[in-house]
Amino acid sequence: MTPSASGPAILESAEGVIFTAKIVPGSSRTVVAGILGDMVKIRVAAAPEKGKANECLIGYLAKQLGVKKNAIEILSGHTNPVKQVRVAGVSAAGLLARLGLSQPNHTDQD
């Protein structure tokens, strides 16, 4: 799947990036599935129960982005498949490159 013309919406600041992710729990493996509108679609192997899918998402992103788990925070959507995720210490371009996606349509935040 290739990104749409606009790409995912990524808010970039001095601390890192915030992006919206659409999580599909219960998949056979954890993998970035591409772009869905302005969201990054990620399939996770864990079931959507007792925070297991969220833990799986954080662990996967930490490994893919080369950051510690505590650098990743789910800001909203803890019990929803659509989540706002903050990653500290990563640029928008770095996020997309490490997730195998193209250049962002991001906005800078002062």
GIDA-V453464 format. One record per residue. N is the residue number from 1. RES is the residue in three letters. BURIAL is + if it has 16 or more other ideal C-beta (glycine too) atoms within 10 Angstrom, else -. Layout:
<<N | RES | BURIAL> <N | RES | BURIAL>>
//
This chain:
<<1 | MET | -> <2 | THR | -> <3 | PRO | +> <4 | SER | -> <5 | ALA | -> <6 | SER | -> <7 | GLY | +> <8 | PRO | +> <9 | ALA | +> <10 | ILE | +> <11 | LEU | +> <12 | GLU | +> <13 | SER | -> <14 | ALA | -> <15 | GLU | -> <16 | GLY | +> <17 | VAL | +> <18 | ILE | +> <19 | PHE | +> <20 | THR | +> <21 | ALA | +> <22 | LYS | +> <23 | ILE | +> <24 | VAL | -> <25 | PRO | +> <26 | GLY | -> <27 | SER | +> <28 | SER | -> <29 | ARG | -> <30 | THR | +> <31 | VAL | +> <32 | VAL | +> <33 | ALA | -> <34 | GLY | +> <35 | ILE | +> <36 | LEU | +> <37 | GLY | -> <38 | ASP | -> <39 | MET | +> <40 | VAL | +> <41 | LYS | +> <42 | ILE | +> <43 | ARG | +> <44 | VAL | +> <45 | ALA | -> <46 | ALA | +> <47 | ALA | -> <48 | PRO | +> <49 | GLU | -> <50 | LYS | -> <51 | GLY | -> <52 | LYS | -> <53 | ALA | +> <54 | ASN | +> <55 | GLU | -> <56 | CYS | +> <57 | LEU | +> <58 | ILE | +> <59 | GLY | -> <60 | TYR | +> <61 | LEU | +> <62 | ALA | +> <63 | LYS | -> <64 | GLN | +> <65 | LEU | +> <66 | GLY | -> <67 | VAL | +> <68 | LYS | -> <69 | LYS | -> <70 | ASN | -> <71 | ALA | +> <72 | ILE | +> <73 | GLU | -> <74 | ILE | +> <75 | LEU | -> <76 | SER | -> <77 | GLY | +> <78 | HIS | -> <79 | THR | -> <80 | ASN | -> <81 | PRO | -> <82 | VAL | -> <83 | LYS | +> <84 | GLN | -> <85 | VAL | +> <86 | ARG | +> <87 | VAL | +> <88 | ALA | -> <89 | GLY | -> <90 | VAL | +> <91 | SER | -> <92 | ALA | +> <93 | ALA | -> <94 | GLY | +> <95 | LEU | +> <96 | LEU | +> <97 | ALA | -> <98 | ARG | +> <99 | LEU | +> <100 | GLY | -> <101 | LEU | +> <102 | SER | -> <103 | GLN | -> <104 | PRO | +> <105 | ASN | -> <106 | HIS | +> <107 | THR | -> <108 | ASP | -> <109 | GLN | -> <110 | ASP | ->>
//
